[in-house]
Amino acid sequence: MIIWALMIGSPGNVTTGIQPQLFGYPALGTVSFLLSSVLGLYLVRDIICHGRHR
């Protein structure tokens, strides 16, 4: 649920144009988007590796 909230909120932070910027995008939005992506991939890997997807 927390990862989902980060993924939904990240695009809103990226489009605001606030400072400081990282690669031309707001740093807060960029970091939260990358964090939610890494956590989401970890969650999928954990579910597949531990057999809880059945």
N, C-alpha and C positions, 0 to 999 in steps of 0.2 A: 504494500500500500504506500509506503514511504517512497519507494523507487518510482512508482507511478506518479505520485505528486511532484517529484522532482522533474520527471519527463514532461509533465503538463506545464509546469511553471517556468521551465528553462526558456522556451521560445519567447515568452513575454519579457523576460529579462534581457534577451539578446536584442530585441527590437527597440529598446528604450533609448539607446544612444548615450547612456550615462558614462562618466569617466570613472576610473581609468579604463583604457582600452587595451585589448590583447588581440593582435592580428586584425585590427580594424573593427573588432566587435567588443562590446562591454565585457570586462573581465569577469564580473560576477555571473553573467549569463553563460559565458564560455566555460567557466570552471564548473558550474552546476550541471550544464549539459554533458560535459565529459565525465563528471562524477556519476551521474545517473546512468550513462551508457556503460561505464565499467561495472557498476553495481548490478545492472540488468544482465550483462553478460555473465558475471559471476553467479548470479542466481540461476540462470539457465543451465550453466555448466554444473552447478551443484545438484540441481534436480536430476539432470541426466546421469551424472556419475554415481549418485547414490540410489538410483532406481525408484525415486519417489514419483515418477511420471506415469506410473501404471495404475 
